[in-house]
């Protein structure tokens, strides 16, 4: 049996621990969330600031590879009511906080943030800063669709303090693009990349996906060659998460047998990764690459790389407030998620309530396991040699780690492990060995995408 066949099992992506399916929702209350948020905010606002994730859910067309919460519409009269609602949610948080927040990070995600007009994005960001200050070394970023990101979008957001932009590329093959309903030319991607650099953005990122329907090795190598010709500062090169049982018909625009699997799929990644490494990209965390000059690389080298519901970030803030439908907030000791339905989101805000519908309060064990999983995802190593990182169940985890050591995926140190180069593609599996909640309650239905 190959390593792919052995370790390609359903598993979490670990943007949080505990993962969302294992949240103890019945023990969560909005008052507990507010208390936890206040405690973390008071302790960290003036030292490290806070992060904001703002979810902008609208898209004009459905991309069938996408697992995000979105609303498909061509009606742009939805923009103003949504921004009004997001700013009202922010006002509710600011009324709760004892002092003006210092914002270190903002990320606009979606959906399609550039569905919104530059004027409305200006209203949104200016509205945020009516009740907040920006940190001296802030990092503001947004996701742009190459087909509808205009020069005005880029200039407007730059003028508002944004210096990072991520463009979704996925794959340049026409056959693949047709299957995932995401048609865009290399010309469009090159155009917005050059515009961003001309305006002064310091970090341009391209998102690529392997494992898409009908995708071949030649497709991946062609996409990476075209990407390399533009030299984006960062590249996310990650596995397509096939979760049609969660997203319904949105991921049924093709048949399961149209997807590359197991060793074939892994070859797409390995050959693609080798091309990136040969072009001076450095592997950062799981499925991410960056040039030496990028802040992500510097954070990785200094041990400051962080991972949360926004993905990998260059620095950590203990408080991350999620605004907008389905967004998740994190106070470090608690998680809280907004209503996933737009109608329910609006309804709670109309009653002057935070639009939350579930969450989780982390216990001491959760906090320790969270540290280990963050260490593995961000630094490819972890240890349990002191009171803040030791937990009794480590003795039950070691047998699984020993099996992975035999397979060359990790090396043991003195009460520590180091993920090897061979093991980096399997880091999610290594994290799963530490996931006590997953070990205690094996899913009876499909919850997660495959790890490889």
C-alpha positions in Angstrom: 0.0 0.0 0.0 1.4 3.5 -0.9 1.5 6.3 1.6 -1.2 8.1 -0.4 -3.6 5.1 0.0 -2.7 4.7 3.6 -3.1 8.3 4.7 -5.7 9.7 2.3 -8.6 9.8 4.7 -11.3 12.4 5.5 -9.8 15.0 7.8 -10.1 18.7 9.0 -8.1 21.6 7.5 -7.5 22.9 11.0 -8.3 26.6 10.6 -9.4 26.1 14.3 -9.2 23.6 17.1 -11.7 22.3 18.0 -13.0 22.0 14.5 -16.5 23.4 13.9 -18.3 19.9 13.9 -16.9 19.3 17.4 -18.0 22.6 19.0 -20.1 22.1 22.2 -22.8 24.4 21.0 -25.2 23.5 23.9 -22.7 24.9 26.4 -22.3 28.1 24.5 -24.1 31.4 25.3 -23.9 34.9 23.8 -23.1 36.3 27.3 -20.1 33.8 27.6 -18.9 35.0 24.2 -19.1 38.6 25.2 -17.3 38.0 28.5 -14.5 36.1 26.7 -14.2 38.7 24.0 -13.9 41.5 26.6 -11.2 39.7 28.6 -9.1 39.1 25.5 -9.6 42.5 24.1 -8.6 44.3 27.3 -5.5 42.1 27.6 -4.3 42.6 24.0 -5.8 45.6 22.2 -3.0 48.0 23.0 -0.2 45.5 22.7 -1.1 43.6 19.5 -4.4 45.0 18.2 -7.2 43.0 16.7 -8.1 41.4 13.4 -11.3 41.9 11.4 -12.6 39.4 8.8 -15.5 40.8 6.8 -17.5 38.3 4.7 -18.9 39.8 1.5 -21.0 36.9 0.2 -22.4 38.0 -3.2 -21.2 36.5 -6.6 -22.6 37.0 -10.0 -22.1 33.4 -11.0 -21.6 30.1 -9.2 -18.1 28.5 -9.3 -18.7 24.8 -8.7 -15.4 24.2 -6.9 -16.2 26.7 -4.2 -17.2 25.6 -0.7 -17.7 29.2 0.7 -20.9 30.7 1.9 -22.2 32.8 -1.0 -25.4 34.3 -2.5 -25.6 34.2 -6.3 -27.2 37.3 -7.8 -26.6 39.9 -10.6 -28.6 42.5 -8.7 -26.3 45.1 -7.2 -29.0 46.8 -5.2 -28.1 44.2 -2.5 -24.8 46.1 -1.8 -26.1 49.0 0.3 -28.4 47.0 2.6 -25.6 44.5 3.3 -23.0 47.2 4.1 -25.5 48.9 6.4 -26.0 45.6 8.2 -22.3 44.9 8.6 -21.6 48.4 10.0 -24.5 48.0 12.4 -22.9 44.7 13.6 -19.6 46.5 14.0 -21.4 49.3 16.0 -22.8 46.6 18.4 -19.3 45.3 19.0 -17.9 48.8 19.5 -20.6 49.5 22.1 -19.5 46.4 23.9 -15.8 47.2 23.9 -14.4 49.6 26.6 -12.0 51.5 24.2 -11.4 52.2 20.6 -10.2 49.0 18.8 -6.7 49.2 17.2 -7.1 47.2 14.0 -3.9 45.3 12.9 -5.5 43.2 10.2 -8.5 43.4 7.9 -9.3 40.8 5.4 -12.2 41.1 2.9 -13.3 37.6 1.9 -16.3 36.1 0.1 -18.1 35.4 -2.1 -16.6 38.1 -4.3 -15.5 41.3 -2.5 -15.0 43.0 -5.8 -18.7 42.4 -6.6 -19.2 45.6 -4.5 -18.5 48.9 -6.1 -15.4 50.9 -5.1 -17.8 53.6 -3.6 -19.5 51.0 -1.4 -16.2 49.5 -0.3 -15.1 53.0 0.7 -18.3 53.4 2.7 -17.6 50.1 4.4 -14.0 50.8 5.4 -14.6 54.4 6.4 -17.6 53.2 8.5 -15.3 50.7 10.3 -12.8 53.4 11.2 -15.4 55.8 12.6 -15.0 53.7 15.8 -11.5 52.4 15.4 -7.8 53.2 14.8 -5.4 51.4 12.6 -2.2 49.9 14.0 1.1 51.4 12.9 2.1 48.2 11.2 -1.2 47.0 9.9 -1.9 44.6 7.1 -5.1 44.9 5.1 -5.9 42.4 2.4 -8.8 41.4 0.1 -9.7 38.7 -2.4 -10.2 39.9 -6.0 -11.9 38.2 -8.9 -9.6 38.8 -12.0 -12.7 39.2 -14.2 -14.3 42.0 -12.3 -11.5 43.7 -10.3 -11.1 47.1 -11.9 -8.3 49.5 -11.6 -10.6 51.7 -9.6 -11.2 48.8 -7.1 -7.4 48.4 -6.6 -6.7 52.2 -6.4 -9.6 52.8 -4.0 -8.6 50.0 -1.6 -5.0 51.0 -1.8 -6.0 54.6 -0.8 -7.8 53.0 2.2 -4.7 51.3 3.4 -4.8 47.9 1.7 -1.4 46.5 0.5 -2.2 42.8 -0.1 -4.5 41.3 -2.7 -5.2 37.7 -3.6 -6.5 36.7 -7.0 -8.3 33.4 -7.5 -6.8 31.7 -10.5 -7.4 27.9 -9.9 -6.3 26.6 -13.3 -5.9 28.0 -16.9 -7.1 24.9 -18.7 -10.3 25.8 -20.7 -11.7 22.3 -20.1 -11.2 22.6 -16.3 -12.5 26.1 -16.2 -15.7 25.0 -18.0 -16.2 22.1 -15.6 -15.9 24.4 -12.5 -17.8 27.3 -14.2 -14.9 29.7 -13.7 -13.8 31.1 -17.1 -11.1 33.6 -16.9 -8.1 34.3 -19.2 -4.4 34.6 -18.4 -4.7 38.1 -19.9 -7.2 39.1 -17.1 -5.0 37.7 -14.4 -1.9 39.4 -15.8 -3.7 42.7 -16.2 -4.9 42.9 -12.5 -1.5 41.7 -11.3 0.3 44.4 -13.2 -2.2 47.0 -12.1 -1.7 46.1 -8.4 2.0 46.4 -8.8 1.8 49.7 -10.6 -0.4 51.1 -7.9 2.0 50.0 -5.1 0.6 46.8 -3.6 3.5 45.1 -1.7 2.1 41.6 -1.8 0.2 40.0 -4.7 -1.0 36.4 -4.2 -2.4 33.8 -6.7 -4.6 30.9 -5.5 -4.1 27.7 -7.5 -6.0 24.4 -6.9 -4.9 20.8 -7.8 -7.3 17.9 -8.0 -10.0 19.7 -10.1 -12.2 17.8 -12.5 -10.4 16.8 -15.8 -7.2 18.3 -14.5 -4.0 16.7 -15.9 -0.3 17.1 -15.0 0.2 19.2 -18.2 -2.6 21.5 -17.0 -1.0 22.0 -13.6 2.5 22.6 -15.1 1.1 25.0 -17.7 -0.8 27.0 -15.0 2.3 27.1 -12.8 4.5 28.2 -15.7 2.1 31.1 -16.5 1.9 31.9 -12.8 5.7 32.0 -12.5 5.9 34.4 -15.5 4.0 36.9 -13.3 6.0 36.2 -10.1 3.3 36.7 -7.5 4.7 37.3 -4.0 2.6 34.5 -2.6 1.0 31.3 -4.0 -1.6 29.2 -2.4 -1.4 25.8 -4.1 -4.0 23.6 -2.3 -6.1 20.6 -2.8 -9.7 20.8 -4.1 -12.0 20.0 -1.2 -14.8 17.8 -2.7 -17.6 18.1 -0.2 -20.9 17.8 -2.3 -22.7 16.4 0.8 -22.3 19.9 2.4 -22.7 22.2 -0.5 -25.3 20.3 -2.5 -25.6 20.9 -6.3 -22.9 23.6 -6.3 -20.3 20.8 -6.3 -22.2 18.5 -8.6 -21.4 20.1 -11.9 -19.2 17.1 -12.7 -19.0 13.4 -11.8 -16.8 11.9 -9.1 -14.9 9.9 -11.7 -13.9 13.1 -13.4 -11.6 14.0 -10.4 -7.9 12.9 -10.3 -7.4 10.7 -7.2 -4.8 9.2 -4.9 -1.3 8.9 -6.5 -2.4 10.7 -9.7 -3.7 13.7 -7.6 -0.6 13.6 -5.4 1.7 13.8 -8.5 -0.1 17.0 -9.5 1.0 18.5 -6.2 4.5 17.1 -6.0 5.4 18.1 -9.6 3.8 21.5 -9.1 5.5 22.1 -5.8 8.9 21.2 -7.3 8.3 23.7 -10.1 7.6 26.4 -7.5 10.7 25.5 -5.4 12.8 25.7 -8.5 11.6 29.3 -9.1 12.8 30.5 -5.6 9.5 30.0 -3.8 9.8 28.9 -0.2 7.3 26.4 1.3 5.3 28.2 4.1 3.0 26.1 6.2 0.6 23.7 4.4 0.2 24.3 0.7 1.5 27.8 0.7 4.6 29.3 -0.9 6.2 32.8 -0.9 9.2 34.6 -2.2 12.0 35.4 0.2 11.1 39.1 0.3 7.5 38.5 1.4 6.4 39.1 5.0 4.9 35.6 5.1 8.4 34.1 4.6 9.9 36.4 7.3 7.1 35.4 9.7 7.7 31.7 9.0 11.4 32.0 9.7 11.0 34.0 12.9 8.3 31.6 14.2 5.5 34.2 14.1 3.4 32.6 11.3 -0.2 32.2 12.5 -3.2 30.3 11.2 -6.9 31.1 11.8 -10.2 31.3 10.0 -8.7 33.6 7.5 -6.0 31.0 6.7 -2.3 31.8 7.2 -1.4 35.3 8.5 1.9 37.0 9.1 1.2 37.7 12.8 -1.1 36.7 15.6 -3.8 38.6 17.3 -5.8 37.0 20.1 -9.0 38.8 19.0 -10.4 38.3 15.6 -13.9 39.6 15.0 -15.8 38.2 12.1 -18.4 40.5 10.5 -21.0 39.5 8.0 -23.1 36.5 7.3 -21.5 33.1 8.4 -18.3 34.8 9.7 -16.5 33.3 12.6 -15.0 35.3 15.5 -12.2 34.1 17.8 -11.3 35.5 21.3 -8.6 32.8 21.7 -10.7 31.2 24.5 -13.9 31.1 22.5 -15.3 30.9 19.0 -18.6 32.4 17.8 -20.2 32.1 14.3 -22.8 34.3 12.7 -26.0 33.2 11.2 -25.3 31.5 7.8 -28.6 32.6 6.2 -28.7 36.2 5.0 -32.3 36.5 6.2 -31.5 35.3 9.7 -28.5 37.5 9.8 -30.6 40.6 9.0 -33.4 39.5 11.4 -31.1 39.5 14.4 -29.5 42.8 13.6 -33.0 44.3 13.2 -33.5 43.3 16.8 -30.2 45.0 17.9 -28.7 41.6 18.6 -25.3 40.2 17.7 -26.2 37.9 14.8 -24.7 34.7 16.4 -26.1 31.2 16.1 -23.5 28.9 17.6 -20.1 28.9 19.2 -17.7 27.0 21.5 -15.9 27.9 24.8 -12.5 26.3 24.9 -11.5 24.3 28.0 -7.9 23.9 29.2 -7.3 20.8 27.2 -8.6 22.5 24.0 -6.2 25.3 24.5 -3.2 23.0 24.8 -4.2 20.9 21.8 -4.8 24.1 19.9 -1.2 25.1 20.6 0.2 21.8 19.2 -1.9 21.9 16.1 -0.9 25.6 15.4 2.7 24.6 15.9 2.4 21.8 13.4 0.5 23.8 10.8 2.7 26.9 11.1 6.2 25.5 12.0 6.1 21.8 11.2 7.1 20.9 14.7 5.8 20.8 18.3 6.9 19.7 21.8 5.3 18.8 25.1 8.2 19.4 27.5 6.6 21.8 29.9 3.4 22.4 31.9 1.9 24.6 29.2 2.2 22.0 26.5 2.1 18.6 28.3 -1.2 16.7 28.5 -1.7 13.2 29.9 -3.2 11.8 26.7 0.1 12.2 24.8 0.8 8.6 25.8 -2.1 7.5 23.7 -1.0 9.6 20.8 2.5 8.3 20.6 1.6 4.9 19.0 0.1 6.8 16.0 3.1 9.0 15.8 5.4 6.0 16.0 3.7 4.6 12.9 4.2 7.9 11.1 7.9 7.9 12.1 8.3 4.5 10.6 6.9 5.9 7.4 9.4 8.7 7.4 6.8 11.5 8.0 8.3 12.8 11.2 11.3 12.5 13.6 11.1 12.3 17.4 13.2 14.5 19.6 13.2 14.9 23.4 9.4 15.1 24.0 9.0 16.7 20.6 8.4 15.9 16.9 9.6 17.5 13.7 7.8 17.0 10.4 10.1 15.9 7.7 10.1 17.1 4.1 8.5 13.8 3.2 5.9 14.4 5.9 4.8 17.9 5.0 2.1 16.8 2.6 0.7 14.7 5.5 0.7 17.4 8.2 -3.1 17.3 8.4 -2.8 13.6 9.3 -0.2 14.4 11.9 -2.5 17.0 13.4 -5.3 14.4 13.5 -3.2 12.3 15.8 -3.4 15.1 18.4 -7.1 15.8 17.8 -8.6 14.3 21.0 -12.1 15.3 20.2 -11.9 13.5 16.8 -10.4 10.4 18.5 -13.1 10.3 21.1 -16.0 10.6 18.6 -15.3 9.2 15.2 -17.7 10.8 12.6 -20.6 8.6 11.6 -21.2 10.6 8.4 -19.0 12.5 6.0 -17.8 15.7 7.6 -14.5 16.5 6.0 -12.7 16.5 2.7 -9.9 14.0 2.0 -6.5 15.0 3.5 -4.4 14.4 0.4 
